[in-house]
Amino acid sequence: MWHADPLADAVAADRGATRATRALMTDGAAGLDDVPLPDSVQALLDHVSTDPSWLERERLDRSANVLVRYSAQWGLVLGAASLLAGADNWVAARPLLLTGRYGTQPAVRSIEVGEWLSRVVLPGGMAVDGPGWRHTVRVRLIHAHVRRHVVRGGEWDEAAWGVPVPQPYMAFTLAEFGHVSIAAMEHLGVVLRPDELADVYHLWRYVGHVIGVEAGLNPVDEADQVRIEELYRLTSPGPDQYSRDFCRALTEDYLAPQLATLLVGPERLRQDVARRAMYGMSRVFLGDEAADALGVPQGSAKHVVRALRPGLRALDVARLGLLGRERVTRSGYAHRERELTRLRAEHGMTHDLVDAVPGAVGG
């Protein structure tokens, strides 16, 4: 809990690295060709641009094609399962609060996550200097700047809480978007083959390497990700009121309105049904104990979600059988881009990640 990311933290602390850092975050490694590189930036660049011995790059593209077939389901569970699982620990969430990114901007934060993942989950996305690789390096540097900002702000109790965004929480991010989301999608009828699952976990292992998770903590497979989740719960003090406010804002101001657009009927009815459905899904995904702690309302919708699982599974089998995996994959990429474009327009977003917002921490 008291160990962060020495390579990225050194860059954030290096006043002479500002120009190189901005070039790296804006244009990736290619932007550094004509920029003097301080030792701190060179050390980070050496780490992120060197392939670990275990990496099989063709598996990264295969995993992207698997995940994009389920863009709609993944979009639901990233909010209703992954982000809420992270909110179940107020210490982990506190840096967001201290940087003004908690509770008041759930939609923007969710879309930023979607922007990052859309570049990671893309053929060639995690190639060195590819779009997902660049975004992941940016996220790593954003974390470093957040750590520096939070500690200098004087409101962080390092003796009690550890460092902001420590190694265990960085590793849990991989589980949030890996096992947590996959387990939640299973409740929506998504069942991946063993080889597909192995490729997906291989992708997240490489993302962990680039984002700064140390080798000894970087999860290799599903069992490792489950252990990371158990470690997160073991060290968690639970949620606080800010966590519960975030849960409510994320669900009622973003997730439910998005689901309501897919329903028919009067708007008030659609909004009410969507809100109940999203809370029901969160209860199924998180479990009643965690849902109670986050203030997720009880309701009959969770039983409906469970009852729909076999039918949703049958529909997915039919979809893949009738259309073929290649066609579904192509359609998945196109649908994802349309949805991100729509969401950016709806929320007036002109940036992709928070470091592109003038004056924001990490910018």
TAQUIDA-V327165 format. One record per pair of residues at least 12 apart in sequence whose ideal C-beta (glycine too) atoms are under 7 Angstrom apart, sorted by sequence separation. I is the first residue (numbers start at 1). J is the second residue. D is the distance in Angstrom with one decimal. If there is no record, write none. Layout:
BEGIN
i=I j=J d=D
i=I j=J d=D
END
This chain:
BEGIN
i=20 j=32 d=6.2
i=23 j=35 d=4.9
i=119 j=131 d=4.0
i=120 j=132 d=3.7
i=119 j=132 d=4.1
i=151 j=164 d=6.7
i=205 j=218 d=5.9
i=283 j=296 d=5.7
i=150 j=164 d=4.5
i=205 j=219 d=6.5
i=257 j=271 d=6.9
i=260 j=274 d=3.9
i=282 j=296 d=5.1
i=20 j=35 d=5.0
i=120 j=135 d=6.8
i=205 j=220 d=5.8
i=256 j=271 d=6.6
i=259 j=274 d=4.0
i=19 j=35 d=5.9
i=20 j=36 d=7.0
i=29 j=45 d=6.5
i=119 j=135 d=4.8
i=120 j=136 d=6.5
i=147 j=163 d=6.3
i=20 j=37 d=5.5
i=24 j=41 d=6.8
i=147 j=164 d=4.6
i=279 j=296 d=5.4
i=20 j=38 d=6.2
i=146 j=164 d=6.3
i=147 j=165 d=5.6
i=182 j=200 d=7.0
i=256 j=274 d=4.3
i=259 j=277 d=6.3
i=279 j=297 d=5.3
i=284 j=302 d=5.2
i=116 j=135 d=4.9
i=146 j=165 d=6.3
i=256 j=275 d=4.2
i=259 j=278 d=6.0
i=280 j=299 d=5.8
i=283 j=302 d=4.3
i=21 j=41 d=6.6
i=29 j=49 d=6.3
i=201 j=221 d=5.0
i=279 j=299 d=6.2
i=17 j=38 d=4.6
i=20 j=41 d=4.4
i=201 j=222 d=5.8
i=280 j=301 d=2.6
i=284 j=305 d=4.8
i=16 j=38 d=4.9
i=143 j=165 d=4.7
i=178 j=200 d=6.8
i=256 j=278 d=4.8
i=279 j=301 d=6.5
i=280 j=302 d=4.3
i=284 j=306 d=6.2
i=17 j=40 d=5.3
i=116 j=139 d=6.2
i=178 j=201 d=6.2
i=252 j=275 d=5.9
i=255 j=278 d=4.8
i=276 j=299 d=5.5
i=14 j=38 d=5.6
i=17 j=41 d=5.1
i=201 j=225 d=6.8
i=251 j=275 d=6.9
i=277 j=301 d=5.3
i=280 j=304 d=6.5
i=281 j=305 d=5.5
i=197 j=222 d=6.5
i=276 j=301 d=4.7
i=280 j=305 d=5.2
i=14 j=40 d=4.3
i=178 j=204 d=4.4
i=83 j=110 d=6.8
i=177 j=204 d=6.9
i=251 j=278 d=5.1
i=251 j=279 d=6.3
i=11 j=40 d=4.7
i=10 j=40 d=4.3
i=11 j=41 d=5.7
i=174 j=204 d=4.7
i=79 j=110 d=5.6
i=251 j=282 d=6.9
i=11 j=44 d=5.4
i=174 j=207 d=6.5
i=174 j=208 d=4.9
i=78 j=113 d=6.5
i=7 j=43 d=5.7
i=8 j=44 d=6.2
i=7 j=44 d=4.7
i=171 j=208 d=6.8
i=174 j=213 d=6.8
i=7 j=47 d=5.7
i=170 j=211 d=6.5
i=170 j=212 d=6.3
i=171 j=213 d=5.1
i=170 j=213 d=5.1
i=179 j=222 d=5.8
i=175 j=219 d=6.8
i=174 j=219 d=5.9
i=167 j=213 d=6.6
i=171 j=217 d=4.9
i=179 j=225 d=4.0
i=99 j=146 d=6.0
i=167 j=214 d=5.9
i=171 j=218 d=6.7
i=178 j=225 d=5.1
i=179 j=226 d=6.0
i=247 j=294 d=4.5
i=248 j=295 d=6.8
i=171 j=219 d=6.5
i=247 j=295 d=6.2
i=180 j=229 d=6.8
i=247 j=296 d=6.6
i=99 j=149 d=6.4
i=167 j=217 d=5.6
i=175 j=225 d=4.4
i=179 j=229 d=6.7
i=244 j=294 d=5.7
i=95 j=146 d=5.3
i=99 j=150 d=7.0
i=174 j=225 d=6.7
i=243 j=294 d=6.3
i=244 j=295 d=4.1
i=98 j=150 d=5.1
i=68 j=121 d=6.0
i=175 j=228 d=4.6
i=67 j=121 d=4.9
i=175 j=229 d=5.1
i=239 j=293 d=5.3
i=95 j=150 d=5.1
i=98 j=153 d=6.1
i=238 j=293 d=5.6
i=239 j=294 d=5.4
i=172 j=228 d=5.6
i=64 j=121 d=4.6
i=98 j=155 d=6.0
i=171 j=228 d=4.9
i=172 j=229 d=7.0
i=64 j=122 d=5.5
i=64 j=123 d=5.6
i=117 j=177 d=6.8
i=172 j=232 d=4.5
i=64 j=125 d=6.4
i=61 j=123 d=4.4
i=61 j=124 d=6.9
i=168 j=231 d=5.8
i=168 j=232 d=6.7
i=60 j=126 d=5.0
i=168 j=235 d=6.6
i=95 j=164 d=4.5
i=91 j=161 d=4.9
i=95 j=165 d=6.1
i=136 j=207 d=5.9
i=140 j=211 d=5.0
i=139 j=211 d=6.0
i=140 j=212 d=4.9
i=137 j=210 d=6.4
i=136 j=210 d=4.6
i=136 j=211 d=5.3
i=92 j=169 d=4.9
i=133 j=210 d=6.3
i=49 j=128 d=5.0
i=126 j=206 d=6.0
i=120 j=207 d=6.2
i=48 j=137 d=5.5
i=86 j=176 d=5.6
i=85 j=176 d=5.9
i=82 j=176 d=4.2
i=82 j=177 d=5.9
i=85 j=180 d=5.1
i=187 j=284 d=5.2
i=82 j=180 d=5.2
i=187 j=285 d=6.4
i=29 j=128 d=6.9
i=30 j=129 d=5.9
i=81 j=180 d=5.6
i=82 j=181 d=5.1
i=29 j=129 d=4.5
i=81 j=181 d=6.1
i=28 j=129 d=4.7
i=184 j=285 d=4.1
i=78 j=181 d=6.1
i=81 j=184 d=3.7
i=77 j=181 d=4.9
i=28 j=134 d=4.1
i=74 j=181 d=6.2
i=77 j=184 d=3.8
i=77 j=185 d=5.5
i=74 j=185 d=6.6
i=73 j=185 d=4.9
i=24 j=137 d=6.7
i=25 j=138 d=4.9
i=70 j=185 d=6.2
i=73 j=188 d=4.8
i=25 j=141 d=6.0
i=73 j=190 d=5.5
i=187 j=305 d=6.4
i=21 j=141 d=6.6
i=70 j=190 d=5.3
i=189 j=309 d=5.6
i=187 j=309 d=5.8
i=191 j=313 d=6.4
i=189 j=312 d=2.8
i=188 j=312 d=5.6
i=189 j=313 d=3.7
i=66 j=192 d=6.4
i=189 j=315 d=6.7
i=190 j=316 d=6.4
i=189 j=316 d=5.2
i=12 j=141 d=6.9
i=11 j=141 d=6.5
i=66 j=196 d=4.6
i=8 j=140 d=5.1
i=12 j=144 d=3.9
i=8 j=141 d=5.8
i=11 j=144 d=6.4
i=12 j=145 d=5.1
i=66 j=199 d=6.6
i=67 j=200 d=6.5
i=66 j=200 d=6.3
i=5 j=140 d=6.8
i=8 j=143 d=6.7
i=9 j=144 d=5.0
i=13 j=148 d=6.6
i=8 j=144 d=3.8
i=12 j=148 d=4.9
i=63 j=199 d=4.0
i=62 j=199 d=4.7
i=63 j=200 d=4.5
i=5 j=143 d=6.8
i=9 j=147 d=6.4
i=5 j=144 d=6.2
i=63 j=202 d=6.6
i=103 j=242 d=6.0
i=59 j=199 d=4.6
i=63 j=203 d=4.1
i=102 j=242 d=6.0
i=106 j=246 d=6.3
i=110 j=250 d=6.9
i=103 j=245 d=4.7
i=4 j=147 d=5.8
i=59 j=202 d=4.6
i=60 j=203 d=5.2
i=89 j=232 d=6.6
i=103 j=246 d=4.9
i=106 j=249 d=4.7
i=102 j=246 d=5.8
i=106 j=250 d=3.9
i=110 j=254 d=5.9
i=97 j=242 d=5.5
i=56 j=202 d=6.7
i=60 j=206 d=6.4
i=91 j=237 d=5.9
i=103 j=249 d=5.6
i=107 j=253 d=6.4
i=89 j=236 d=3.9
i=90 j=237 d=6.1
i=106 j=253 d=6.1
i=107 j=254 d=4.1
i=88 j=236 d=6.3
i=89 j=237 d=6.9
i=90 j=238 d=6.9
i=106 j=254 d=5.2
i=90 j=239 d=5.6
i=93 j=242 d=6.8
i=88 j=238 d=6.8
i=90 j=240 d=3.9
i=93 j=243 d=5.8
i=55 j=206 d=5.8
i=88 j=239 d=5.3
i=87 j=239 d=6.1
i=90 j=242 d=6.7
i=90 j=243 d=5.4
i=88 j=243 d=6.9
i=87 j=243 d=4.6
i=52 j=209 d=5.6
i=4 j=163 d=4.7
i=87 j=246 d=5.3
i=2 j=162 d=4.9
i=87 j=247 d=5.9
i=1 j=162 d=3.0
i=2 j=163 d=5.7
i=4 j=165 d=6.5
i=4 j=166 d=5.7
i=48 j=210 d=5.2
i=3 j=166 d=6.1
i=4 j=167 d=6.8
i=84 j=247 d=5.7
i=2 j=166 d=6.8
i=3 j=167 d=5.1
i=1 j=166 d=5.0
i=1 j=168 d=6.4
i=83 j=250 d=6.4
i=79 j=250 d=5.9
i=79 j=254 d=6.9
i=80 j=255 d=6.1
i=79 j=255 d=4.7
i=80 j=278 d=5.9
i=84 j=282 d=5.9
i=80 j=281 d=4.8
i=85 j=286 d=6.5
i=80 j=282 d=4.6
i=84 j=286 d=6.1
i=88 j=290 d=5.3
i=8 j=212 d=5.6
i=81 j=285 d=3.8
i=7 j=212 d=6.9
i=76 j=281 d=6.8
i=80 j=285 d=5.8
i=81 j=286 d=6.6
i=88 j=293 d=6.5
i=88 j=294 d=6.3
i=5 j=212 d=4.1
i=87 j=294 d=6.5
i=77 j=285 d=6.4
i=84 j=294 d=6.3
i=142 j=353 d=6.8
i=142 j=354 d=6.3
i=149 j=361 d=4.7
i=142 j=355 d=5.3
i=138 j=353 d=5.7
i=146 j=361 d=5.5
i=145 j=361 d=5.8
i=146 j=362 d=6.1
i=138 j=355 d=5.9
i=145 j=362 d=4.2
i=118 j=336 d=5.9
i=135 j=353 d=6.7
i=142 j=362 d=3.7
i=141 j=362 d=7.0
i=118 j=340 d=6.0
i=115 j=340 d=6.7
i=114 j=340 d=5.9
i=111 j=343 d=5.1
i=111 j=344 d=6.5
i=1 j=235 d=6.7
i=111 j=347 d=6.4
i=115 j=352 d=4.5
i=116 j=353 d=6.6
i=111 j=349 d=6.1
i=115 j=353 d=6.6
i=108 j=347 d=6.1
i=107 j=347 d=5.4
i=112 j=352 d=7.0
i=108 j=349 d=6.4
i=112 j=353 d=5.6
i=112 j=354 d=6.2
i=101 j=354 d=7.0
i=69 j=328 d=4.9
i=69 j=329 d=5.7
i=68 j=329 d=6.1
i=71 j=332 d=5.0
i=99 j=361 d=4.5
i=69 j=332 d=4.9
i=65 j=329 d=4.8
i=68 j=332 d=3.8
i=71 j=335 d=5.7
i=68 j=333 d=5.4
i=71 j=336 d=4.5
i=68 j=336 d=6.3
i=25 j=355 d=5.8
END
